[in-house]
Amino acid sequence: MPPLSPVPDIAVVKSDRLSEVDGPLPGPPDWLIEIRSPDQSTLDLQNKILHCLSNGTQLAWLIDIQRQQIWVWENQELPLVYAVTDILPTLGNISDLTVEAVIAMTQQR
């Protein structure tokens, strides 16, 4: 990625891209997840996501706990907003994951 390499809250990388040697990941994550806190600018987070998408990220989520919704970008498409019982798009073998379940996971201690 270019000099600006934003670090997401959660980065998911396909196993075939991982190296046996520790070090930085070459390129962006395949799937990035941002969790918006009340004091964060949604616009700043969206810009971070768009930067990663333009550099190869395939899937991005922006979790908004306060609004109980998740914004989802796939490749470079416009985002779709998912709520409560909507099933989210994922990468890999994860299926039937709802907004409600993801938000519940963020609130576990």
C-alpha positions in Angstrom: 0.0 0.0 0.0 1.1 3.6 -0.4 2.7 5.6 2.4 -0.6 6.1 4.2 -1.3 2.7 5.6 -4.3 3.0 7.9 -4.7 0.3 10.5 -8.3 -1.0 10.9 -9.8 -2.1 14.2 -9.9 -5.7 12.9 -8.0 -7.0 9.8 -8.9 -10.3 8.2 -6.4 -11.9 5.9 -6.6 -15.0 3.8 -4.3 -17.7 5.1 -2.4 -18.0 1.8 -1.2 -14.4 2.2 0.4 -15.1 5.6 4.1 -15.6 5.9 5.9 -17.9 8.3 8.1 -15.0 9.2 6.8 -12.3 11.4 6.5 -8.9 9.9 4.2 -6.4 8.3 1.5 -7.7 5.9 2.2 -6.8 2.3 -0.8 -4.9 1.0 -4.2 -4.2 2.6 -6.3 -6.7 4.5 -8.8 -8.8 2.5 -11.6 -7.7 4.9 -11.4 -4.8 7.3 -13.7 -4.0 10.1 -14.0 -0.6 11.8 -16.1 -0.1 15.0 -17.3 3.5 15.3 -17.0 5.0 18.8 -19.2 7.9 19.7 -16.4 10.5 19.3 -15.2 9.2 15.9 -16.1 11.0 12.7 -18.0 8.7 10.3 -16.5 10.6 7.4 -12.9 9.9 8.6 -13.7 6.2 9.0 -15.3 6.1 5.5 -12.2 7.7 4.0 -10.0 5.1 5.7 -12.2 2.4 4.3 -12.2 3.9 0.8 -8.4 4.1 0.9 -8.1 0.4 1.7 -10.7 -0.5 -0.9 -8.9 1.4 -3.6 -5.7 -0.6 -2.7 -7.2 -4.1 -2.8 -9.4 -4.7 0.2 -12.4 -6.8 -0.9 -14.8 -6.3 1.9 -15.2 -3.6 4.6 -17.6 -3.2 7.5 -18.2 -0.1 9.5 -20.1 -1.1 12.7 -22.2 1.6 14.2 -23.2 0.3 17.6 -25.3 3.4 18.5 -27.5 3.1 15.4 -27.5 -0.7 15.5 -26.4 -1.0 11.9 -23.4 -2.0 9.8 -22.3 -0.3 6.6 -20.8 -2.7 4.1 -18.6 -2.1 1.1 -17.8 -4.9 -1.3 -14.9 -4.2 -3.7 -15.4 -0.6 -4.8 -19.3 -0.6 -4.8 -21.3 2.0 -2.9 -22.0 0.9 0.7 -25.1 -0.9 1.8 -26.5 -0.4 5.2 -27.6 -3.6 7.1 -29.7 -3.6 10.3 -30.7 -6.0 13.1 -31.7 -9.4 11.5 -30.0 -8.7 8.1 -27.5 -11.4 7.2 -24.1 -9.8 6.4 -21.8 -10.6 3.5 -18.5 -12.2 4.7 -15.4 -13.8 3.3 -14.5 -17.4 3.9 -16.6 -20.0 5.6 -18.7 -17.6 7.8 -22.4 -17.8 7.1 -25.6 -16.5 8.6 -24.0 -13.7 10.6 -26.5 -11.0 11.5 -26.0 -7.4 12.5 -27.6 -8.2 15.8 -25.1 -11.1 16.5 -22.1 -8.9 15.5 -23.2 -6.0 17.7 -23.7 -8.5 20.6 -20.1 -9.7 20.1 -18.8 -6.1 20.4 -20.5 -5.7 23.8 -19.2 -8.9 25.4 -16.7 -8.6 28.1 
